[in-house]
Amino acid sequence: MRQFILYLSILFCGCQAPTTLELNPKFRPIEKIVQTPNDPFLTSDSVITTKLNECYVRNLGAFLSDTPEGSPEFEAVLLHEKSHALRHLELGFDNFQKYYNTDLHFRWAEESAGWKIQIECLLSKGVKIDEVWIANFLANNPAYHSMVEYTYALEWVGQIVRNYSKPK
Protein backbone atom coordinates (compact mmCIF):
# COMPACT_ATOMS: atom_id res chain seq x y z
CA MET A 1 0.00 0.00 0.00
CA ARG A 2 2.81 2.42 0.85
CA GLN A 3 4.39 1.83 -2.54
CA PHE A 4 1.08 2.58 -4.25
CA ILE A 5 0.71 5.88 -2.35
CA LEU A 6 4.30 6.77 -3.19
CA TYR A 7 3.65 5.94 -6.85
CA LEU A 8 0.53 8.13 -6.90
CA SER A 9 2.30 11.06 -5.22
CA ILE A 10 5.17 10.89 -7.73
CA LEU A 11 2.70 10.64 -10.60
CA PHE A 12 0.62 13.61 -9.50
CA CYS A 13 3.57 15.78 -8.47
CA GLY A 14 5.03 15.38 -11.94
CA CYS A 15 1.77 16.45 -13.62
CA GLN A 16 1.07 19.74 -11.90
CA ALA A 17 0.12 22.69 -14.08
CA PRO A 18 2.85 25.28 -14.53
CA THR A 19 2.80 28.20 -12.13
CA THR A 20 5.02 30.56 -14.17
CA LEU A 21 4.90 31.72 -17.78
CA GLU A 22 7.99 33.33 -19.34
CA LEU A 23 7.00 36.21 -21.63
CA ASN A 24 8.01 37.43 -25.05
CA PRO A 25 10.67 40.19 -24.84
CA LYS A 26 8.22 42.68 -26.41
CA PHE A 27 6.57 42.92 -22.99
CA ARG A 28 9.81 43.95 -21.23
CA PRO A 29 10.42 45.02 -18.52
CA ILE A 30 7.85 42.33 -17.60
CA GLU A 31 9.55 38.95 -17.81
CA LYS A 32 6.93 36.51 -16.56
CA ILE A 33 3.49 35.86 -15.15
CA VAL A 34 3.51 34.11 -11.78
CA GLN A 35 0.65 32.29 -10.09
CA THR A 36 0.04 33.58 -6.55
CA PRO A 37 -3.19 32.02 -5.26
CA ASN A 38 -3.19 33.79 -1.88
CA ASP A 39 -2.83 37.42 -3.04
CA PRO A 40 -5.86 39.32 -1.61
CA PHE A 41 -5.73 41.87 -4.45
CA LEU A 42 -6.42 39.20 -7.04
CA THR A 43 -10.19 39.16 -6.73
CA SER A 44 -10.84 36.69 -9.57
CA ASP A 45 -8.97 34.37 -11.92
CA SER A 46 -9.05 36.97 -14.69
CA VAL A 47 -7.44 39.78 -12.62
CA ILE A 48 -3.76 40.48 -13.16
CA THR A 49 -1.44 42.82 -11.27
CA THR A 50 2.18 43.87 -11.75
CA LYS A 51 5.19 44.52 -9.58
CA LEU A 52 8.29 45.69 -11.42
CA ASN A 53 9.20 42.88 -13.85
CA GLU A 54 6.57 40.30 -12.87
CA CYS A 55 2.82 39.99 -13.30
CA TYR A 56 0.74 38.03 -10.82
CA VAL A 57 -2.48 36.06 -11.28
CA ARG A 58 -4.44 33.93 -8.84
CA ASN A 59 -4.60 30.89 -11.13
CA LEU A 60 -2.35 30.81 -14.21
CA GLY A 61 -4.26 28.02 -15.94
CA ALA A 62 -7.60 29.79 -15.52
CA PHE A 63 -6.08 33.14 -16.56
CA LEU A 64 -4.66 31.58 -19.75
CA SER A 65 -7.99 29.86 -20.42
CA ASP A 66 -9.74 33.26 -20.29
CA THR A 67 -6.85 35.14 -21.96
CA PRO A 68 -4.97 32.69 -24.19
CA GLU A 69 -1.33 33.43 -24.92
CA GLY A 70 -1.05 34.94 -28.42
CA SER A 71 -4.63 36.27 -28.41
CA PRO A 72 -5.41 39.99 -28.88
CA GLU A 73 -6.69 40.06 -25.30
CA PHE A 74 -3.41 38.62 -23.97
CA GLU A 75 -1.33 41.17 -25.84
CA ALA A 76 -3.61 44.04 -24.79
CA VAL A 77 -3.58 43.21 -21.08
CA LEU A 78 0.20 42.68 -21.06
CA LEU A 79 0.74 46.05 -22.78
CA HIS A 80 -1.50 47.61 -20.11
CA GLU A 81 0.58 45.97 -17.37
CA LYS A 82 3.80 46.97 -19.14
CA SER A 83 2.76 50.63 -18.76
CA HIS A 84 2.56 50.08 -14.98
CA ALA A 85 5.90 48.25 -14.87
CA LEU A 86 7.61 51.13 -16.67
CA ARG A 87 6.15 53.57 -14.13
CA HIS A 88 7.34 51.36 -11.26
CA LEU A 89 10.86 51.64 -12.65
CA GLU A 90 10.53 55.38 -13.27
CA LEU A 91 9.16 56.31 -9.84
CA GLY A 92 10.48 53.42 -7.76
CA PHE A 93 8.01 50.75 -6.71
CA ASP A 94 7.51 52.04 -3.15
CA ASN A 95 6.77 55.58 -4.37
CA PHE A 96 4.43 54.24 -7.04
CA GLN A 97 2.52 52.20 -4.44
CA LYS A 98 2.33 55.12 -2.03
CA TYR A 99 0.82 57.41 -4.67
CA TYR A 100 -1.40 54.69 -6.13
CA ASN A 101 -2.85 53.78 -2.74
CA THR A 102 -3.39 57.33 -1.44
CA ASP A 103 -4.10 59.56 -4.44
CA LEU A 104 -7.25 58.92 -6.51
CA HIS A 105 -6.03 61.26 -9.26
CA PHE A 106 -2.72 59.39 -9.56
CA ARG A 107 -4.54 56.03 -9.56
CA TRP A 108 -6.95 57.20 -12.27
CA ALA A 109 -4.07 58.62 -14.36
CA GLU A 110 -2.24 55.29 -14.14
CA GLU A 111 -5.25 53.10 -14.85
CA SER A 112 -6.68 55.31 -17.57
CA ALA A 113 -3.29 55.27 -19.36
CA GLY A 114 -3.12 51.47 -19.09
CA TRP A 115 -6.73 50.93 -20.11
CA LYS A 116 -6.37 53.31 -23.08
CA ILE A 117 -3.42 51.22 -24.32
CA GLN A 118 -5.42 48.04 -23.76
CA ILE A 119 -8.55 49.31 -25.53
CA GLU A 120 -6.62 50.71 -28.50
CA CYS A 121 -4.67 47.46 -28.86
CA LEU A 122 -7.93 45.51 -28.95
CA LEU A 123 -9.44 47.93 -31.45
CA SER A 124 -6.35 47.62 -33.67
CA LYS A 125 -6.95 43.85 -33.78
CA GLY A 126 -10.64 44.25 -34.67
CA VAL A 127 -11.96 43.22 -31.25
CA LYS A 128 -15.33 44.71 -30.28
CA ILE A 129 -15.10 46.67 -27.03
CA ASP A 130 -17.67 46.03 -24.29
CA GLU A 131 -17.85 49.60 -23.03
CA VAL A 132 -20.35 48.79 -20.29
CA TRP A 133 -18.19 45.96 -18.89
CA ILE A 134 -15.03 48.09 -18.83
CA ALA A 135 -16.82 51.05 -17.24
CA ASN A 136 -18.33 48.76 -14.60
CA PHE A 137 -14.90 47.23 -13.91
CA LEU A 138 -13.28 50.65 -13.58
CA ALA A 139 -16.00 51.92 -11.25
CA ASN A 140 -16.53 48.81 -9.12
CA ASN A 141 -13.27 46.84 -8.94
CA PRO A 142 -12.36 46.74 -5.22
CA ALA A 143 -8.66 47.13 -6.05
CA TYR A 144 -9.40 50.52 -7.64
CA HIS A 145 -10.94 51.96 -4.43
CA SER A 146 -13.76 53.86 -6.19
CA MET A 147 -11.38 55.93 -8.28
CA VAL A 148 -14.01 56.87 -10.86
CA GLU A 149 -17.79 56.98 -11.17
CA TYR A 150 -19.51 54.58 -13.57
CA THR A 151 -21.08 57.28 -15.76
CA TYR A 152 -17.73 59.05 -16.15
CA ALA A 153 -15.97 55.76 -16.95
CA LEU A 154 -18.61 54.84 -19.53
CA GLU A 155 -18.23 58.19 -21.28
CA TRP A 156 -14.44 57.93 -21.12
CA VAL A 157 -14.38 54.44 -22.70
CA GLY A 158 -16.90 55.52 -25.34
CA GLN A 159 -14.74 58.49 -26.23
CA ILE A 160 -11.69 56.26 -26.79
CA VAL A 161 -13.71 53.93 -29.01
CA ARG A 162 -15.27 56.80 -31.02
CA ASN A 163 -11.97 58.63 -31.47
CA TYR A 164 -9.90 55.60 -32.38
CA SER A 165 -8.50 55.48 -35.90
CA LYS A 166 -6.63 52.37 -36.95
CA PRO A 167 -2.98 53.04 -37.77
CA LYS A 168 -2.17 52.63 -41.44
Contact map, one row per residue, 1 for C-alpha under 8 A:
111110000000000000000000000000000000000000000000000000000000000000000000000000000000000000000000000000000000000000000000000000000000000000000000000000000000000000000000
111111000000000000000000000000000000000000000000000000000000000000000000000000000000000000000000000000000000000000000000000000000000000000000000000000000000000000000000
111111100000000000000000000000000000000000000000000000000000000000000000000000000000000000000000000000000000000000000000000000000000000000000000000000000000000000000000
111111110000000000000000000000000000000000000000000000000000000000000000000000000000000000000000000000000000000000000000000000000000000000000000000000000000000000000000
111111111000000000000000000000000000000000000000000000000000000000000000000000000000000000000000000000000000000000000000000000000000000000000000000000000000000000000000
011111111100000000000000000000000000000000000000000000000000000000000000000000000000000000000000000000000000000000000000000000000000000000000000000000000000000000000000
001111111110000000000000000000000000000000000000000000000000000000000000000000000000000000000000000000000000000000000000000000000000000000000000000000000000000000000000
000111111111000000000000000000000000000000000000000000000000000000000000000000000000000000000000000000000000000000000000000000000000000000000000000000000000000000000000
000011111111100000000000000000000000000000000000000000000000000000000000000000000000000000000000000000000000000000000000000000000000000000000000000000000000000000000000
000001111111110000000000000000000000000000000000000000000000000000000000000000000000000000000000000000000000000000000000000000000000000000000000000000000000000000000000
000000111111111000000000000000000000000000000000000000000000000000000000000000000000000000000000000000000000000000000000000000000000000000000000000000000000000000000000
000000011111111100000000000000000000000000000000000000000000000000000000000000000000000000000000000000000000000000000000000000000000000000000000000000000000000000000000
000000001111111100000000000000000000000000000000000000000000000000000000000000000000000000000000000000000000000000000000000000000000000000000000000000000000000000000000
000000000111111100000000000000000000000000000000000000000000000000000000000000000000000000000000000000000000000000000000000000000000000000000000000000000000000000000000
000000000011111110000000000000000000000000000000000000000000000000000000000000000000000000000000000000000000000000000000000000000000000000000000000000000000000000000000
000000000001111111000000000000000000000000000000000000000000000000000000000000000000000000000000000000000000000000000000000000000000000000000000000000000000000000000000
000000000000001111100000000000000000000000000000000000000000100000000000000000000000000000000000000000000000000000000000000000000000000000000000000000000000000000000000
000000000000000111111000000000000000000000000000000000000001100000000000000000000000000000000000000000000000000000000000000000000000000000000000000000000000000000000000
000000000000000011111000000000000110000000000000000000000011000000000000000000000000000000000000000000000000000000000000000000000000000000000000000000000000000000000000
000000000000000001111100000000011110000000000000000000000001000000000000000000000000000000000000000000000000000000000000000000000000000000000000000000000000000000000000
000000000000000001111110000000011100000000000000000000000000000000000000000000000000000000000000000000000000000000000000000000000000000000000000000000000000000000000000
000000000000000000011111000000111000000000000000000000000000000000000000000000000000000000000000000000000000000000000000000000000000000000000000000000000000000000000000
000000000000000000001111101001111000000000000000000000000000000000000000000000000000000000000000000000000000000000000000000000000000000000000000000000000000000000000000
000000000000000000000111111100100000000000000000000000000000000000000000000000000000000000000000000000000000000000000000000000000000000000000000000000000000000000000000
000000000000000000000011111110100000000000000000000000000000000000000000000000000000000000000000000000000000000000000000000000000000000000000000000000000000000000000000
000000000000000000000001111100000000000000000000000000000000000000000000000000000000000000000000000000000000000000000000000000000000000000000000000000000000000000000000
000000000000000000000011111111100000000000000000000000000000000000000000000001100100000000000000000000000000000000000000000000000000000000000000000000000000000000000000
000000000000000000000001111111100000000000000000000010000000000000000000000000000100000000000000000000000000000000000000000000000000000000000000000000000000000000000000
000000000000000000000000101111100000000000000000000110000000000000000000000000000100110000000000000000000000000000000000000000000000000000000000000000000000000000000000
000000000000000000000010001111110000000000000000000111100000000000000000000000000100100000000000000000000000000000000000000000000000000000000000000000000000000000000000
000000000000000000000111101111111000000000000000000011000000000000000000000000000000000000000000000000000000000000000000000000000000000000000000000000000000000000000000
000000000000000000011110000001111100000000000000000011100000000000000000000000000000000000000000000000000000000000000000000000000000000000000000000000000000000000000000
000000000000000000011110000000111110000000000000000001111001000000000000000000000000000000000000000000000000000000000000000000000000000000000000000000000000000000000000
000000000000000000111000000000011111000000000000000001111001000000000000000000000000000000000000000000000000000000000000000000000000000000000000000000000000000000000000
000000000000000000110000000000001111100000000000000000011111000000000000000000000000000000000000000000000000000000000000000000000000000000000000000000000000000000000000
000000000000000000000000000000000111111000000000000000011110000000000000000000000000000000000000000000000000000000000000000000000000000000000000000000000000000000000000
000000000000000000000000000000000011111000000000000000001110000000000000000000000000000000000000000000000000000000000000000000000000000000000000000000000000000000000000
000000000000000000000000000000000001111100000000000000000100000000000000000000000000000000000000000000000000000000000000000000000000000000000000000000000000000000000000
000000000000000000000000000000000001111111000000000000000100000000000000000000000000000000000000000000000000000000000000000000000000000000000000000000000000000000000000
000000000000000000000000000000000000011111100000000000000000000000000000000000000000000000000000000000000000000000000000000000000000000000000000000000000000000000000000
000000000000000000000000000000000000001111100000000000000000000000000000000000000000000000000000000000000000000000000000000000000000000000000010000000000000000000000000
000000000000000000000000000000000000001111111011100000001100000000000000000000000000000000000000000000000000000000000000000000000000000000000000000000000000000000000000
000000000000000000000000000000000000000111111010000000000000000000000000000000000000000000000000000000000000000000000000000000000000000000000000000000000000000000000000
000000000000000000000000000000000000000001111110000000000100000000000000000000000000000000000000000000000000000000000000000000000000000000000000000000000000000000000000
000000000000000000000000000000000000000001111110000000001111011000000000000000000000000000000000000000000000000000000000000000000000000000000000000000000000000000000000
000000000000000000000000000000000000000000011111000000001000011001100000000000000000000000000000000000000000000000000000000000000000000000000000000000000000000000000000
000000000000000000000000000000000000000001111111100000001100001000000000000000000000000000000000000000000000000000000000000000000000000000000000000000000000000000000000
000000000000000000000000000000000000000001000111110000111100000000000000000000000000000000000000000000000000000000000000000000000000000000000000000000000000000000000000
000000000000000000000000000000000000000001000011111000111000000000000000000000001000000000000000000000000000000000000000000000000000000000000000000000000000000000000000
000000000000000000000000000000000000000000000001111111110000000000000000000000001001100000000000000000000000000000000000000000000000000000000000000000000000000000000000
000000000000000000000000000000000000000000000000111111110000000000000000000000000000100100001000000000000000000000000000000000000000000000000000000000000000000000000000
000000000000000000000000000011000000000000000000011111000000000000000000000000000000110110001000000000000000000000000000000000000000000000000000000000000000000000000000
000000000000000000000000000111110000000000000000011111100000000000000000000000000000100000000000000000000000000000000000000000000000000000000000000000000000000000000000
000000000000000000000000000001111100000000000000011111110000000000000000000000000000000000000000000000000000000000000000000000000000000000000000000000000000000000000000
000000000000000000000000000001011100000000000001111011111000000000000000000000001000000000000000000000000000000000000000000000000000000000000000000000000000000000000000
000000000000000000000000000000001111000000000001111001111100000000000000000000000000000000000000000000000000000000000000000000000000000000000000000000000000000000000000
000000000000000000000000000000001111100001001111100000111111001000000000000000000000000000000000000000000000000000000000000000000000000000000000000000000000000000000000
000000000000000000000000000000000011111001011011000000011111001000000000000000000000000000000000000000000000000000000000000000000000000000000000000000000000000000000000
000000000000000000100000000000000011100000001000000000001111111000000000000000000000000000000000000000000000000000000000000000000000000000000000000000000000000000000000
000000000000000001110000000000001110000000001000000000001111111100000000000000000000000000000000000000000000000000000000000000000000000000000000000000000000000000000000
000000000000000011000000000000000000000000000000000000000011111110000000000000000000000000000000000000000000000000000000000000000000000000000000000000000000000000000000
000000000000000000000000000000000000000000001100000000000011111111000000000000000000000000000000000000000000000000000000000000000000000000000000000000000000000000000000
000000000000000000000000000000000000000000001110000000001111111111110000000000000000000000000000000000000000000000000000000000000000000000000000000000000000000000000000
000000000000000000000000000000000000000000000000000000000001111111111000000000000000000000000000000000000000000000000000000000000000000000000000000000000000000000000000
000000000000000000000000000000000000000000000000000000000000111111110000000000000000000000000000000000000000000000000000000000000000000000000000000000000000000000000000
000000000000000000000000000000000000000000000100000000000000011111110000000000000000000000000000000000000000000000000000000000000000000000000000000000000000000000000000
000000000000000000000000000000000000000000000100000000000000001111111010110000000000000000000000000000000000000000000000000000000000000000000000000000000000000000000000
000000000000000000000000000000000000000000000000000000000000001111111110110000000000000000000000000000000000000000000000000000000000000000000000000000000000000000000000
000000000000000000000000000000000000000000000000000000000000000100111110011000000000000000000000000000000000000000000000000000000000000000000000000000000000000000000000
000000000000000000000000000000000000000000000000000000000000000000011111011000000000000000000000000000000000000000000000000000000000000000000000000000000000000000000000
000000000000000000000000000000000000000000000000000000000000000000111111111000000000000000000000000000000000000000000000000000000000000000000000000000000000000000000000
000000000000000000000000000000000000000000000000000000000000000000000111111100000000000000000000000000000000000000000000110010100000000000000000000000000000000000000000
000000000000000000000000000000000000000000000000000000000000000000110011111110000000000000000000000000000000000000000000010000000000000000000000000000000000000000000000
000000000000000000000000000000000000000000000000000000000000000000111111111111000000000000000000000000000000000000000000000000000000000000000000000000000000000000000000
000000000000000000000000000000000000000000000000000000000000000000001111111111100000000000000000000000000000000000000000100000000000000000000000000000000000000000000000
000000000000000000000000000000000000000000000000000000000000000000000001111111110000000000000000000000000000000000001110110000000000000000000000000000000000000000000000
000000000000000000000000000000000000000000000000000000000000000000000000111111111000000000000000000000000000000000000100000000000000000000000000000000000000000000000000
000000000000000000000000001000000000000000000000000000000000000000000000011111111100000000000000000000000000000000000000000000000000000000000000000000000000000000000000
000000000000000000000000001000000000000000000000000000000000000000000000001111111110000000000000000000000000000001001100000000000000000000000000000000000000000000000000
000000000000000000000000000000000000000000000000000000000000000000000000000111111111000000000000000000000000000011101100000000000000000000000000000000000000000000000000
000000000000000000000000000000000000000000000000110000100000000000000000000011111111100000000000000000000000000001000000000000000000000000000000000000000000000000000000
000000000000000000000000001111000000000000000000000000000000000000000000000001111111110000000000000000000000000000000000000000000000000000000000000000000000000000000000
000000000000000000000000000000000000000000000000000000000000000000000000000000111111111000000000000000000000000011000000000000000000000000000000000000000000000000000000
000000000000000000000000000000000000000000000000010000000000000000000000000000011111111100000000000000000000010001000000000000000000000000000000000000000000000000000000
000000000000000000000000000011000000000000000000011110000000000000000000000000001111111110000000000000000000000000000000000000000000000000000000000000000000000000000000
000000000000000000000000000010000000000000000000000100000000000000000000000000000111111111000000000000000000000000000000000000000000000000000000000000000000000000000000
000000000000000000000000000000000000000000000000000000000000000000000000000000000011111111110001000000000000000000000000000000000000000000000000000000000000000000000000
000000000000000000000000000000000000000000000000001100000000000000000000000000000001111111111001000000000000000000000000000000000000000000000000000000000000000000000000
000000000000000000000000000000000000000000000000000100000000000000000000000000000000111111111000000000000000000000000000000000000000000000000000000000000000000000000000
000000000000000000000000000000000000000000000000000000000000000000000000000000000000011111110000000000000000000000000000000000000000000000000000000000000000000000000000
000000000000000000000000000000000000000000000000000000000000000000000000000000000000001111111011000000000000000000000000000000000000000000000000000000000000000000000000
000000000000000000000000000000000000000000000000000000000000000000000000000000000000001111111111000000000000000000000000000000000000000000000000000000000000000000000000
000000000000000000000000000000000000000000000000001100000000000000000000000000000000000110111111100000000000000000000000000000000000000000000000000000000000000000000000
000000000000000000000000000000000000000000000000000000000000000000000000000000000000000000011111110000000000000000000000000000000000000000000000000000000000000000000000
000000000000000000000000000000000000000000000000000000000000000000000000000000000000000000111111111000000000000000000000000000000000000000000000000000000000000000000000
000000000000000000000000000000000000000000000000000000000000000000000000000000000000001100111111111100000000000000000000000000000000000000000000000000000000000000000000
000000000000000000000000000000000000000000000000000000000000000000000000000000000000000000001111111110000000000000000000000000000000000000000000000000000000000000000000
000000000000000000000000000000000000000000000000000000000000000000000000000000000000000000000111111111000000000000000000000000000000000000000000000000000000000000000000
000000000000000000000000000000000000000000000000000000000000000000000000000000000000000000000011111111100110000000000000000000000000000000000000000000000000000000000000
000000000000000000000000000000000000000000000000000000000000000000000000000000000000000000000001111111110110000000000000000000000000000000000000000000000000000000000000
000000000000000000000000000000000000000000000000000000000000000000000000000000000000000000000000111111110010000000000000000000000000000000000000000000000000000000000000
000000000000000000000000000000000000000000000000000000000000000000000000000000000000000000000000011111110000000000000000000000000000000000000000000000000000000000000000
000000000000000000000000000000000000000000000000000000000000000000000000000000000000000000000000001111111110000000000000000000000000000000000000000000000000000000000000
000000000000000000000000000000000000000000000000000000000000000000000000000000000000000000000000000111111111000000000000000000000000000000000000001000000000000000000000
000000000000000000000000000000000000000000000000000000000000000000000000000000000000000000000000000000111111100000000000000000000000000000000000001000000000000000000000
000000000000000000000000000000000000000000000000000000000000000000000000000000000000000000000000001100111111110000000000000000000000000000000000000000000000000000000000
000000000000000000000000000000000000000000000000000000000000000000000000000000000000000000000000001110111111111000000000000000000000000000000001001000000000000000000000
000000000000000000000000000000000000000000000000000000000000000000000000000000000000000000000000000000011111111100000000000000000000000000000000001100000000000000000000
000000000000000000000000000000000000000000000000000000000000000000000000000000000000000000000000000000001111111110000000000000000000000000000000000000000000000000000000
000000000000000000000000000000000000000000000000000000000000000000000000000000000001000000000000000000000111111111000000000000000000000000000000000000000000000000000000
000000000000000000000000000000000000000000000000000000000000000000000000000000000000000000000000000000000011111111100000000000000000000000000000000000000000000000000000
000000000000000000000000000000000000000000000000000000000000000000000000000000000000000000000000000000000001111111110000000000000000000000000000000000000000000000000000
000000000000000000000000000000000000000000000000000000000000000000000000000000010010000000000000000000000000111111111000000000000000000000000000000000000000000000000000
000000000000000000000000000000000000000000000000000000000000000000000000000000111011000000000000000000000000011111111100000000000000000000000000000000000000000000000000
000000000000000000000000000000000000000000000000000000000000000000000000000000010000000000000000000000000000001111111110000000000000000000000000000000000000000000000000
000000000000000000000000000000000000000000000000000000000000000000000000000000000000000000000000000000000000000111111111000000000000000000000000000000000000000100000000
000000000000000000000000000000000000000000000000000000000000000000000000000100110000000000000000000000000000000011111111100000000000000000000000000000000000000000000000
000000000000000000000000000000000000000000000000000000000000000000000000000110110000000000000000000000000000000001111111110000000000000000000000000000000000000000000000
000000000000000000000000000000000000000000000000000000000000000000000000000100000000000000000000000000000000000000111111111000001000000000000000000000000000000110000000
000000000000000000000000000000000000000000000000000000000000000000000000000000000000000000000000000000000000000000011111111100000000000000000000000000000000000110010000
000000000000000000000000000000000000000000000000000000000000000000000001001100000000000000000000000000000000000000001111111110000000000000000000000000000000000000000000
000000000000000000000000000000000000000000000000000000000000000000000001100100000000000000000000000000000000000000000111111111111000000000000000000000000000000000000000
000000000000000000000000000000000000000000000000000000000000000000000000000000000000000000000000000000000000000000000011111111111000000000000000000000000000000010010100
000000000000000000000000000000000000000000000000000000000000000000000000000000000000000000000000000000000000000000000001111111100000000000000000000000000000000000000110
000000000000000000000000000000000000000000000000000000000000000000000001000000000000000000000000000000000000000000000000111111100000000000000000000000000000000000000000
000000000000000000000000000000000000000000000000000000000000000000000000000000000000000000000000000000000000000000000000011111110000000000000000000000000000000000000000
000000000000000000000000000000000000000000000000000000000000000000000001000000000000000000000000000000000000000000000000011111111000000000000000000000000000000000000000
000000000000000000000000000000000000000000000000000000000000000000000000000000000000000000000000000000000000000000000000011001111100000000000000000000000000000000000000
000000000000000000000000000000000000000000000000000000000000000000000000000000000000000000000000000000000000000000000010011000111110000000000000000000000000000010000000
000000000000000000000000000000000000000000000000000000000000000000000000000000000000000000000000000000000000000000000000000000011111110000000000000000000000000000000000
000000000000000000000000000000000000000000000000000000000000000000000000000000000000000000000000000000000000000000000000000000001111111000000000000000000100110000000000
000000000000000000000000000000000000000000000000000000000000000000000000000000000000000000000000000000000000000000000000000000000111111100000000000000000100000000000000
000000000000000000000000000000000000000000000000000000000000000000000000000000000000000000000000000000000000000000000000000000000111111110000000000000000000000000000000
000000000000000000000000000000000000000000000000000000000000000000000000000000000000000000000000000000000000000000000000000000000111111111000000000000001100100000000000
000000000000000000000000000000000000000000000000000000000000000000000000000000000000000000000000000000000000000000000000000000000011111111100000000001101100100000000000
000000000000000000000000000000000000000000000000000000000000000000000000000000000000000000000000000000000000000000000000000000000001111111111000000001001100000000000000
000000000000000000000000000000000000000000000000000000000000000000000000000000000000000000000000000000000000000000000000000000000000111111111000000000000000000000000000
000000000000000000000000000000000000000000000000000000000000000000000000000000000000000000000000000000000000000000000000000000000000011111111001001101001000000000000000
000000000000000000000000000000000000000000000000000000000000000000000000000000000000000000000000000000000000000000000000000000000000001111111001011111001000000000000000
000000000000000000000000000000000000000000000000000000000000000000000000000000000000000000000000000000000000000000000000000000000000000111111101110001000000000000000000
000000000000000000000000000000000000000000000000000000000000000000000000000000000000000000000000000000000000000000000000000000000000000111111111110000000000000000000000
000000000000000000000000000000000000000000000000000000000000000000000000000000000000000000000000000000000000000000000000000000000000000000011111110000000000000000000000
000000000000000000000000000000000000000010000000000000000000000000000000000000000000000000000000000000000000000000000000000000000000000000001111100000000000000000000000
000000000000000000000000000000000000000000000000000000000000000000000000000000000000000000000000000000000010000000000000000000000000000001111111111000000000000000000000
000000000000000000000000000000000000000000000000000000000000000000000000000000000000000000000000000000000000000000000000000000000000000000011111111000000000000000000000
000000000000000000000000000000000000000000000000000000000000000000000000000000000000000000000000000000000000000000000000000000000000000000111101111110000000000000000000
000000000000000000000000000000000000000000000000000000000000000000000000000000000000000000000000000000011011000000000000000000000000000001100001111110000000000000000000
000000000000000000000000000000000000000000000000000000000000000000000000000000000000000000000000000000000001000000000000000000000000000001100000011111011000000000000000
000000000000000000000000000000000000000000000000000000000000000000000000000000000000000000000000000000000000000000000000000000000000000000100000011111111000000000000000
000000000000000000000000000000000000000000000000000000000000000000000000000000000000000000000000000000000000000000000000000000000000001101110000000111111100000000000000
000000000000000000000000000000000000000000000000000000000000000000000000000000000000000000000000000000000000000000000000000000000000001000000000000011111110000000000000
000000000000000000000000000000000000000000000000000000000000000000000000000000000000000000000000000000000000000000000000000000000000000000000000000111111111000000000000
000000000000000000000000000000000000000000000000000000000000000000000000000000000000000000000000000000000000000000000000000000000000011101100000000111111111100000000000
000000000000000000000000000000000000000000000000000000000000000000000000000000000000000000000000000000000000000000000000000000000011011100000000000001111111110000000000
000000000000000000000000000000000000000000000000000000000000000000000000000000000000000000000000000000000000000000000000000000000000000000000000000000111111111000000000
000000000000000000000000000000000000000000000000000000000000000000000000000000000000000000000000000000000000000000000000000000000000000000000000000000011111111100000000
000000000000000000000000000000000000000000000000000000000000000000000000000000000000000000000000000000000000000000000000000000000010011000000000000000001111111110000000
000000000000000000000000000000000000000000000000000000000000000000000000000000000000000000000000000000000000000000000000000000000010000000000000000000000111111111000000
000000000000000000000000000000000000000000000000000000000000000000000000000000000000000000000000000000000000000000000000000000000000000000000000000000000011111111100000
000000000000000000000000000000000000000000000000000000000000000000000000000000000000000000000000000000000000000000010011000000000000000000000000000000000001111111110000
000000000000000000000000000000000000000000000000000000000000000000000000000000000000000000000000000000000000000000000011001000001000000000000000000000000000111111110000
000000000000000000000000000000000000000000000000000000000000000000000000000000000000000000000000000000000000000000000000000000000000000000000000000000000000011111110000
000000000000000000000000000000000000000000000000000000000000000000000000000000000000000000000000000000000000000000000000000000000000000000000000000000000000001111111000
000000000000000000000000000000000000000000000000000000000000000000000000000000000000000000000000000000000000000000000001001000000000000000000000000000000000000111111100
000000000000000000000000000000000000000000000000000000000000000000000000000000000000000000000000000000000000000000000000000000000000000000000000000000000000000000111110
000000000000000000000000000000000000000000000000000000000000000000000000000000000000000000000000000000000000000000000000001100000000000000000000000000000000000000011111
000000000000000000000000000000000000000000000000000000000000000000000000000000000000000000000000000000000000000000000000000100000000000000000000000000000000000000001111
000000000000000000000000000000000000000000000000000000000000000000000000000000000000000000000000000000000000000000000000000000000000000000000000000000000000000000000111
